[in-house]
Structures are given as C-alpha cells and as structure tokens.
C-alpha cells in the first residue's frame, strides 16, 4: 500500500471518529450505535496500521490489491454452509469474509462497507439476519454483493 493511500485511509477514519465523538457530546443520538461505530473505526485503524507495517517491511513496496481471493471469484449459489462452517469465513487469517442474511450467504470481503471484515460492530462469519432487518429493512444493499451460497 502506498503511503498516500494509507494516510488517506487513516485520515478518513479519524474524521469519522471525530464526528462520532461530537455526536456523543451533543447527546442527541443512539449512544450504543455511536459506540459501536467508534469500536469498529478503532479496529479498522488498528488493522490498517498492521497491514501497512507488514507491507512496508517487504521489498519492493507493494500496491494494495483489491482482488478477490481465488475461491470467491465466481458466484456459487448452490454451495451450502452450516453456522459452524460460516464462522470460518470471518475475514481473518487470509479467509474471505462472508455473512448470511435470510438464508443467503454473501461475500463482503471486498465491500467498502465491511473494512477489516467488520461493519458498525458486526463481525463477518455470522448469520446477521436480525441485525440486517432491524437496520436495513426494505433496502437493496445486498443486491450488490456476490452470493456464495445458502445457509442451512
């Protein structure tokens, strides 16, 4: 990752943290949601820094690649996952990041809304149907994500 891109990511995340802190000061918000946001942003910063440190130690410098892991290149809506199998796809240790909603498993590995396999305190590798329907009822957000299978 080049230094300019890294600093832009860090700067954007810090601005989001400042916005959330201002919301908490104003006390006109859902405090738990703001705290979940802050937690997610702090995790993201930590992972950006770790990623940058690991890449900067390599020679020559490398540019961040936004490609999918080979096993997620093509949609495979016939594949099935149990909850236990889904837990392995949490975006950690080189694994892709998958989430299930309404029995469908989606790949969020390269989604800008899921940096570091987290989204507003939620973690990949889980069935997030209750959380999704609470926050995004009637939304078409999932239509942009690759379908990788079904939750059984």
Secondary structure, DSSP 4 states (H G I P E B T S, - for coil): --HHHHHHHHHHHHHHHHHHHHHHHHT-S-HHHHHHHHHHHHHHHHHHHHHHHHHHTSSS--PPP-PPPGGGSS--TT-EE-HHHHTT-BS-TT--BEEEETTEEEE-TT-GGGGGGEETTEESSSB-HHHHHHHHTT--GGGGSEEEEEE-
